[in-house]
Amino acid sequence: MSKYYYLISGLTDIALDNTRQVYTVSSFKDEIEHMLSGEDRALSVPFFQKFDNHNLLVFLKLKNQPFDERGTVANDEIAALHAALKDEEAPPENKRIPPYFPVFLTEYLASKEKGDNPSPVSWEDRLSAYYYRHAMQSPNRFISGWFELNLNIGNVLTAINCRNHKLDKAEYIVGDNEVAELLRSSSARDFGLGETFDYLSELFRIVEEPNLMMRERKTDQLKWAWLDEQIFFKTFDIETIFAYLLRIEMIERWTSLDKAKGEQTFRQLVGAIKRESAGVLDGFRKNNIR
């Protein structure tokens, strides 16, 4: 495993509440890619595959959102894979295609041919299950642990919400690791997790937060703290670089959300101004325009 003294020493300190983006995911990837060893560069691939997952769902029209440029698989590459599998041909050789894409697409196309979805689990969740199973096989313990943490957090929050709203949690849990199996089968208050999952009590508190944005923020704070713990003794290793990339993505997402919220506030303000009477606007003009 390589050491990255110069690269890591030059990284700017960042925090989840940063109002100024030091990097975007794309710019950080471009800056460090040539500095990493081939082995370490390969370890970061699963991180970018989640953007490829999004783009596959967009291609299949399962998401009405734009293509995410942070993905590594181009739209025409997805189209070529889809066409080959639809015609029951061998998929084209392409190292950028995640290994679970052909499996998922074969399942999806077979279902569409029959005209039904045999599973109550959404296609997005089924793709996520394949993704996490693949990502958790990373040979790097820290990286595989990160993906398992995210799978577990998502599943625990889902299970708690299902119980609160009297839904069958077994239909919504993703993946097949130990935590997922316990969540599906247990009716205990702690889902039988006991000491299996360290952050269970904190997630119970997060679910009680009525503000959805604040709930998501607290979930990211939990993940940020986990990263701090895991890389404490990995100061100049690939783990620290990977953690920095994860943090950049969190900040990028929150910056985007804050911008969207700001635009919404601006539109509300404009709407309020438009609803003001002509007399009030005339008064404003007389008092403020010379």
Backbone hydrogen bonds in HBPLUS format (Angstrom, degrees):
<---DONOR---> <-ACCEPTOR-->    atom                        ^
c    i                          cat <-CA-CA->   ^        H-A-AA   ^      H-
h    n   atom  resd res      DA  || num        DHA   H-A  angle D-A-AA Bond
n    s   type  num  typ     dist DA aas  dist angle  dist       angle   num
A0004-TYR N   A0236-PHE O   2.82 MM 232  5.18 159.6  1.86 146.1 152.6     1
A0008-ILE N   A0004-TYR O   3.06 MM   4  5.98 166.8  2.07 147.6 151.8     2
A0009-SER N   A0005-TYR O   2.96 MM   4  5.91 155.0  2.02 145.7 153.5     3
A0010-GLY N   A0006-TYR O   3.26 MM   4  6.34 136.4  2.46 139.7 149.0     4
A0010-GLY N   A0007-LEU O   3.24 MM   3  5.44 136.4  2.44  98.4 109.8     5
A0011-LEU N   A0008-ILE O   3.18 MM   3  5.31 164.8  2.21 107.2 111.9     6
A0018-ASN N   A0015-ALA O   2.99 MM   3  5.35 153.3  2.06 121.5 120.8     7
A0028-PHE N   A0024-THR O   2.99 MM   4  6.09 160.9  2.02 152.4 157.4     8
A0029-LYS N   A0025-VAL O   3.01 MM   4  6.15 157.5  2.06 146.7 153.2     9
A0030-ASP N   A0026-SER O   3.00 MM   4  6.25 161.4  2.03 149.4 154.0    10
A0031-GLU N   A0027-SER O   3.03 MM   4  6.18 149.2  2.12 140.3 148.6    11
A0032-ILE N   A0028-PHE O   3.06 MM   4  6.23 156.5  2.11 153.2 157.6    12
A0033-GLU N   A0029-LYS O   3.01 MM   4  5.70 144.4  2.14 149.9 157.0    13
A0035-MET N   A0032-ILE O   2.82 MM   3  5.17 146.4  1.93 113.5 124.8    14
A0041-ARG N   A0037-SER O   2.84 MM   4  6.04 156.3  1.90 156.2 163.7    15
A0042-ALA N   A0038-GLY O   3.09 MM   4  6.23 150.7  2.18 142.1 148.9    16
A0043-LEU N   A0040-ASP O   3.09 MM   3  5.07 128.3  2.37  93.5 107.2    17
A0044-SER N   A0041-ARG O   3.21 MM   3  5.57 144.4  2.34 104.5 113.7    18
A0045-VAL N   A0042-ALA O   3.24 MM   3  5.43 157.4  2.29 105.8 112.5    19
A0047-PHE N   A0044-SER O   3.08 MM   3  5.61 133.7  2.31 113.8 125.4    20
A0048-PHE N   A0045-VAL O   3.03 MM   3  5.52 119.7  2.41 112.7 125.6    21
A0049-GLN N   A0045-VAL O   3.13 MM   4  6.38 135.6  2.34 147.2 159.7    22
A0051-PHE N   A0048-PHE O   3.09 MM   3  5.55 140.1  2.26 108.1 118.0    23
A0053-ASN N   A0049-GLN O   2.83 MM   4  6.15 145.8  1.95 144.2 153.4    24
A0054-HIS N   A0050-LYS O   3.20 MM   4  6.44 157.4  2.25 135.9 140.6    25
A0055-ASN N   A0051-PHE O   3.04 MM   4  6.31 157.3  2.09 143.1 149.1    26
A0056-LEU N   A0052-ASP O   2.88 MM   4  6.15 148.0  1.99 148.5 156.9    27
A0057-LEU N   A0053-ASN O   3.07 MM   4  6.39 160.9  2.11 154.1 158.4    28
A0058-VAL N   A0054-HIS O   2.96 MM   4  6.27 148.7  2.06 146.6 156.2    29
A0059-PHE N   A0055-ASN O   2.88 MM   4  6.06 158.3  1.93 144.3 150.1    30
A0060-LEU N   A0056-LEU O   2.98 MM   4  6.26 151.5  2.07 147.5 154.8    31
A0062-LEU N   A0057-LEU O   2.76 MM   5  5.03 157.6  1.81 166.1 161.5    32
A0061-LYS N   A0058-VAL O   2.95 MM   3  4.88 153.9  2.02 103.0 110.6    33
A0071-GLY N   A0068-ASP O   3.19 MM   3  6.03 171.2  2.20 123.5 125.9    34
A0077-GLU N   A0074-ALA O   3.07 MM   3  5.22 129.0  2.34  99.1 112.8    35
A0078-ILE N   A0074-ALA O   3.12 MM   4  6.54 152.2  2.20 150.9 158.5    36
A0079-ALA N   A0075-ASN O   2.91 MM   4  6.19 156.3  1.97 146.5 153.8    37
A0080-ALA N   A0076-ASP O   2.92 MM   4  6.07 149.8  2.02 137.2 144.5    38
A0081-LEU N   A0077-GLU O   3.11 MM   4  6.32 158.9  2.16 144.0 148.9    39
A0082-HIS N   A0078-ILE O   2.91 MM   4  6.11 165.1  1.93 153.3 157.8    40
A0083-ALA N   A0079-ALA O   2.90 MM   4  6.06 160.6  1.93 148.9 153.9    41
A0084-ALA N   A0080-ALA O   3.04 MM   4  6.18 161.3  2.08 145.8 150.7    42
A0085-LEU N   A0081-LEU O   3.06 MM   4  6.25 168.8  2.08 155.4 158.0    43
A0086-LYS N   A0082-HIS O   2.90 MM   4  5.99 151.7  1.98 145.8 154.6    44
A0087-ASP N   A0083-ALA O   3.01 MM   4  6.18 145.5  2.13 143.3 151.6    45
A0089-GLU N   A0084-ALA O   2.70 MM   5  4.90 171.6  1.71 155.0 152.2    46
A0088-GLU N   A0085-LEU O   3.02 MM   3  4.70 155.7  2.08  97.8 103.6    47
A0097-ILE N   A0094-ASN O   3.18 MM   3  5.68 147.9  2.29 110.8 118.9    48
A0101-PHE N   A0098-PRO O   3.01 MM   3  5.54 161.6  2.05 119.6 125.5    49
A0104-PHE N   A0100-TYR O   2.96 MM   4  6.15 169.8  1.97 157.3 159.9    50
A0105-LEU N   A0101-PHE O   2.82 MM   4  5.97 172.7  1.83 162.8 165.2    51
A0106-THR N   A0102-PRO O   2.93 MM   4  5.91 155.7  1.99 141.0 147.5    52
A0107-GLU N   A0103-VAL O   3.16 MM   4  6.34 159.6  2.20 146.4 151.6    53
A0108-TYR N   A0104-PHE O   2.85 MM   4  6.11 156.1  1.90 150.5 158.3    54
A0109-LEU N   A0105-LEU O   2.80 MM   4  5.93 170.1  1.80 155.1 157.1    55
A0110-ALA N   A0106-THR O   3.03 MM   4  6.11 158.9  2.08 143.7 149.6    56
A0111-SER N   A0107-GLU O   3.09 MM   4  6.25 153.6  2.16 142.4 149.4    57
A0112-LYS N   A0108-TYR O   2.96 MM   4  6.26 155.8  2.02 150.5 157.2    58
A0113-GLU N   A0109-LEU O   2.95 MM   4  6.14 149.6  2.04 146.2 154.3    59
A0114-LYS N   A0110-ALA O   3.18 MM   4  6.44 145.9  2.30 139.4 147.6    60
A0115-GLY N   A0111-SER O   2.91 MM   4  6.10 120.6  2.27 134.5 151.5    61
A0116-ASP N   A0111-SER O   3.13 MM   5  5.59 156.1  2.19 152.2 150.2    62
A0126-ARG N   A0122-SER O   2.96 MM   4  6.27 149.2  2.05 147.1 156.6    63
A0127-LEU N   A0123-TRP O   2.91 MM   4  6.14 155.4  1.97 148.7 154.6    64
A0128-SER N   A0124-GLU O   2.98 MM   4  6.23 152.6  2.06 141.7 149.8    65
A0129-ALA N   A0125-ASP O   2.93 MM   4  6.18 148.1  2.03 141.9 149.8    66
A0130-TYR N   A0126-ARG O   3.18 MM   4  6.52 158.0  2.23 146.4 150.6    67
A0131-TYR N   A0127-LEU O   2.91 MM   4  6.15 158.3  1.96 149.4 156.3    68
A0132-TYR N   A0128-SER O   2.85 MM   4  6.06 171.1  1.85 159.9 160.1    69
A0133-ARG N   A0129-ALA O   3.07 MM   4  6.14 160.2  2.11 145.2 151.2    70
A0134-HIS N   A0130-TYR O   3.05 MM   4  6.25 154.8  2.12 146.0 152.4    71
A0135-ALA N   A0131-TYR O   2.82 MM   4  6.07 170.8  1.83 159.8 162.3    72
A0136-MET N   A0132-TYR O   2.88 MM   4  5.80 156.0  1.94 148.7 153.8    73
A0137-GLN N   A0134-HIS O   3.07 MM   3  5.48 158.5  2.12 110.6 117.0    74
A0138-SER N   A0135-ALA O   3.17 MM   3  5.73 156.5  2.23 118.1 119.3    75
A0144-SER N   A0140-ASN O   2.95 MM   4  6.16 172.1  1.95 164.1 166.5    76
A0145-GLY N   A0141-ARG O   2.90 MM   4  5.87 149.3  2.00 138.2 147.5    77
A0146-TRP N   A0142-PHE O   2.93 MM   4  6.21 142.6  2.08 143.3 152.9    78
A0147-PHE N   A0143-ILE O   3.27 MM   4  6.61 161.3  2.30 151.8 154.3    79
A0148-GLU N   A0144-SER O   3.04 MM   4  6.29 154.6  2.11 145.4 153.1    80
A0149-LEU N   A0145-GLY O   2.85 MM   4  6.00 152.8  1.93 145.2 152.8    81
A0150-ASN N   A0146-TRP O   3.09 MM   4  6.40 160.1  2.13 149.3 153.3    82
A0151-LEU N   A0147-PHE O   2.99 MM   4  6.22 159.1  2.03 146.8 152.7    83
A0152-ASN N   A0148-GLU O   2.84 MM   4  6.01 164.7  1.87 152.6 156.8    84
A0153-ILE N   A0149-LEU O   2.85 MM   4  6.06 165.2  1.87 156.0 159.9    85
A0154-GLY N   A0150-ASN O   3.03 MM   4  6.10 170.8  2.04 148.1 151.0    86
A0155-ASN N   A0151-LEU O   2.98 MM   4  6.14 157.6  2.03 147.1 153.8    87
A0156-VAL N   A0152-ASN O   2.82 MM   4  5.97 162.2  1.85 155.3 159.9    88
A0157-LEU N   A0153-ILE O   3.01 MM   4  6.14 172.9  2.01 156.4 158.5    89
A0158-THR N   A0154-GLY O   3.02 MM   4  6.10 151.4  2.11 139.1 147.6    90
A0159-ALA N   A0155-ASN O   2.84 MM   4  6.04 158.4  1.89 147.8 153.5    91
A0160-ILE N   A0156-VAL O   2.95 MM   4  6.20 160.7  1.99 154.5 159.0    92
A0161-ASN N   A0157-LEU O   3.04 MM   4  6.19 164.6  2.06 146.6 151.0    93
A0162-CYS N   A0158-THR O   2.84 MM   4  6.02 154.7  1.90 150.1 157.8    94
A0163-ARG N   A0159-ALA O   2.99 MM   4  6.19 158.6  2.04 146.1 151.4    95
A0164-ASN N   A0160-ILE O   2.95 MM   4  6.21 158.1  2.00 149.5 155.9    96
A0165-HIS N   A0161-ASN O   2.99 MM   4  6.16 140.3  2.16 142.2 152.1    97
A0167-LEU N   A0162-CYS O   2.78 MM   5  4.68 170.6  1.79 139.1 142.4    98
A0166-LYS N   A0163-ARG O   3.28 MM   3  4.95 166.7  2.30  99.1 102.3    99
A0171-GLU N   A0168-ASP O   3.12 MM   3  5.90 157.9  2.17 120.2 125.7   100
A0172-TYR N   A0169-LYS O   2.94 MM   3  5.34 157.7  1.99 114.2 121.4   101
A0173-ILE N   A0169-LYS O   3.16 MM   4  6.29 132.6  2.40 159.8 172.6   102
A0181-GLU N   A0177-ASN O   3.05 MM   4  6.33 161.9  2.09 157.6 162.6   103
A0182-LEU N   A0178-GLU O   3.02 MM   4  6.27 159.2  2.07 151.4 156.8   104
A0183-LEU N   A0179-VAL O   2.94 MM   4  6.12 161.2  1.98 153.0 158.4   105
A0184-ARG N   A0180-ALA O   3.06 MM   4  6.27 151.0  2.15 146.2 153.3   106
A0185-SER N   A0181-GLU O   3.17 MM   4  6.32 153.0  2.24 144.6 151.2   107
A0186-SER N   A0182-LEU O   2.91 MM   4  5.63 162.4  1.95 157.5 159.2   108
A0191-PHE N   A0188-ALA O   2.90 MM   3  4.67 159.1  1.94 104.9 109.1   109
A0193-LEU N   A0190-ASP O   3.02 MM   3  5.84 169.9  2.03 124.1 127.2   110
A0196-THR N   A0193-LEU O   2.60 MM   3  5.08 161.1  1.64 147.4 148.6   111
A0203-LEU N   A0199-TYR O   3.04 MM   4  6.28 151.0  2.13 151.2 159.2   112
A0204-PHE N   A0200-LEU O   3.04 MM   4  6.38 149.4  2.13 150.9 159.5   113
A0205-ARG N   A0201-SER O   3.20 MM   4  6.52 148.5  2.30 140.9 148.5   114
A0206-ILE N   A0202-GLU O   2.95 MM   4  6.25 150.3  2.04 143.4 152.2   115
A0207-VAL N   A0203-LEU O   3.01 MM   4  6.21 157.6  2.06 150.6 154.6   116
A0208-GLU N   A0205-ARG O   3.18 MM   3  5.32 133.8  2.40  98.2 110.4   117
A0209-GLU N   A0206-ILE O   3.01 MM   3  5.43 158.7  2.05 112.1 119.1   118
A0215-ARG N   A0211-ASN O   2.86 MM   4  6.11 147.8  1.96 149.0 159.4   119
A0216-GLU N   A0212-LEU O   3.01 MM   4  6.27 153.9  2.08 145.2 151.0   120
A0217-ARG N   A0213-MET O   2.91 MM   4  6.18 153.3  1.98 144.1 152.3   121
A0218-LYS N   A0214-MET O   2.91 MM   4  6.12 159.4  1.95 149.0 153.4   122
A0219-THR N   A0215-ARG O   3.07 MM   4  6.30 147.1  2.18 140.3 149.3   123
A0220-ASP N   A0216-GLU O   3.01 MM   4  6.33 154.9  2.07 148.5 154.5   124
A0221-GLN N   A0217-ARG O   2.92 MM   4  6.23 146.7  2.03 144.8 155.0   125
A0222-LEU N   A0218-LYS O   3.00 MM   4  6.26 147.7  2.11 141.7 149.4   126
A0223-LYS N   A0219-THR O   3.10 MM   4  6.46 156.2  2.16 145.0 150.9   127
A0224-TRP N   A0220-ASP O   2.83 MM   4  6.04 155.8  1.89 148.6 155.7   128
A0225-ALA N   A0221-GLN O   2.98 MM   4  6.19 157.4  2.03 145.6 150.8   129
A0226-TRP N   A0222-LEU O   3.02 MM   4  6.31 149.3  2.11 144.2 152.9   130
A0227-LEU N   A0223-LYS O   2.99 MM   4  6.33 154.7  2.05 149.4 155.6   131
A0228-ASP N   A0224-TRP O   3.06 MM   4  6.43 155.3  2.13 146.9 153.5   132
A0229-GLU N   A0225-ALA O   3.08 MM   4  6.40 157.7  2.13 148.6 153.5   133
A0230-GLN N   A0226-TRP O   2.99 MM   4  6.21 161.0  2.03 153.1 158.2   134
A0231-ILE N   A0227-LEU O   3.08 MM   4  6.18 153.3  2.16 156.3 160.5   135
A0234-LYS N   A0231-ILE O   2.94 MM   3  4.74 164.3  1.96 107.3 111.5   136
A0237-ASP N   A0234-LYS O   3.24 MM   3  5.39 173.8  2.24 119.8 119.2   137
A0240-THR N   A0237-ASP O   3.11 MM   3  5.70 133.0  2.34 112.7 122.0   138
A0242-PHE N   A0238-ILE O   2.83 MM   4  6.07 161.9  1.86 157.6 162.9   139
A0243-ALA N   A0239-GLU O   2.87 MM   4  6.04 157.5  1.92 145.6 152.0   140
A0244-TYR N   A0240-THR O   2.98 MM   4  6.15 149.2  2.08 138.9 147.1   141
A0245-LEU N   A0241-ILE O   3.00 MM   4  6.30 153.4  2.07 147.2 154.0   142
A0246-LEU N   A0242-PHE O   2.98 MM   4  6.31 154.5  2.04 148.6 155.5   143
A0247-ARG N   A0243-ALA O   2.96 MM   4  6.22 152.9  2.04 146.3 153.6   144
A0248-ILE N   A0244-TYR O   2.91 MM   4  6.17 153.7  1.98 148.0 155.3   145
A0249-GLU N   A0245-LEU O   3.08 MM   4  6.34 156.9  2.13 146.9 152.5   146
A0250-MET N   A0246-LEU O   3.10 MM   4  6.43 150.4  2.19 143.0 150.8   147
A0251-ILE N   A0247-ARG O   2.95 MM   4  6.25 167.8  1.97 155.9 158.2   148
A0252-GLU N   A0248-ILE O   2.80 MM   4  5.97 159.7  1.84 152.1 158.6   149
A0253-ARG N   A0249-GLU O   2.98 MM   4  6.12 154.7  2.04 143.5 149.8   150
A0254-TRP N   A0250-MET O   2.98 MM   4  6.28 162.3  2.01 152.7 157.2   151
A0255-THR N   A0251-ILE O   2.78 MM   4  5.93 155.7  1.84 151.9 159.1   152
A0256-SER N   A0252-GLU O   3.04 MM   4  6.19 153.5  2.12 141.2 148.0   153
A0257-LEU N   A0253-ARG O   2.92 MM   4  6.22 153.6  1.99 145.6 153.4   154
A0258-ASP N   A0254-TRP O   2.79 MM   4  5.95 161.3  1.82 150.2 155.1   155
A0259-LYS N   A0255-THR O   2.94 MM   4  6.09 150.8  2.02 141.3 149.4   156
A0260-ALA N   A0256-SER O   2.97 MM   4  6.22 156.9  2.02 145.8 151.9   157
A0261-LYS N   A0257-LEU O   2.91 MM   4  6.16 153.6  1.98 147.1 154.7   158
A0262-GLY N   A0258-ASP O   2.84 MM   4  6.07 151.7  1.92 143.4 151.5   159
A0263-GLU N   A0259-LYS O   2.90 MM   4  6.20 154.7  1.97 149.6 156.1   160
A0264-GLN N   A0260-ALA O   2.98 MM   4  6.21 150.4  2.07 142.1 150.3   161
A0265-THR N   A0261-LYS O   2.95 MM   4  6.24 156.6  2.01 148.6 154.5   162
A0266-PHE N   A0262-GLY O   2.94 MM   4  6.20 155.9  2.00 146.8 153.5   163
A0267-ARG N   A0263-GLU O   2.93 MM   4  6.20 157.5  1.98 146.9 152.6   164
A0268-GLN N   A0264-GLN O   2.94 MM   4  6.22 152.9  2.01 147.1 154.9   165
A0269-LEU N   A0265-THR O   2.89 MM   4  6.17 152.0  1.97 147.0 154.9   166
A0270-VAL N   A0266-PHE O   2.88 MM   4  6.19 160.4  1.92 153.1 158.1   167
A0271-GLY N   A0267-ARG O   2.88 MM   4  6.08 157.3  1.93 145.1 151.8   168
A0272-ALA N   A0268-GLN O   2.88 MM   4  6.15 150.5  1.97 143.7 151.8   169
A0273-ILE N   A0269-LEU O   2.92 MM   4  6.23 155.8  1.98 149.6 156.2   170
A0274-LYS N   A0270-VAL O   2.92 MM   4  6.20 156.8  1.97 150.5 156.7   171
A0275-ARG N   A0271-GLY O   3.08 MM   4  6.32 135.5  2.28 137.8 149.3   172
A0275-ARG N   A0272-ALA O   3.14 MM   3  5.12 128.2  2.42  92.1 105.9   173
A0276-GLU N   A0273-ILE O   3.02 MM   3  5.20 148.6  2.12 102.1 111.9   174
A0281-LEU N   A0277-SER O   3.21 MM   4  6.58 162.9  2.24 152.2 156.5   175
A0282-ASP N   A0278-ALA O   2.83 MM   4  6.02 153.3  1.91 146.6 154.5   176
A0283-GLY N   A0279-GLY O   2.95 MM   4  6.15 153.7  2.02 143.1 150.2   177
A0284-PHE N   A0280-VAL O   2.98 MM   4  6.26 150.8  2.06 144.6 152.5   178
A0285-ARG N   A0281-LEU O   2.96 MM   4  6.25 159.1  2.00 148.5 153.8   179
A0286-LYS N   A0282-ASP O   2.95 MM   4  6.21 161.2  1.99 152.3 156.8   180
A0287-ASN N   A0283-GLY O   3.04 MM   4  6.18 152.8  2.12 145.5 152.4   181
A0288-ASN N   A0284-PHE O   2.93 MM   4  5.94 136.7  2.12 147.0 157.9   182
A0289-ILE N   A0285-ARG O   2.84 MM   4  5.29 147.1  1.95 145.3 147.9   183
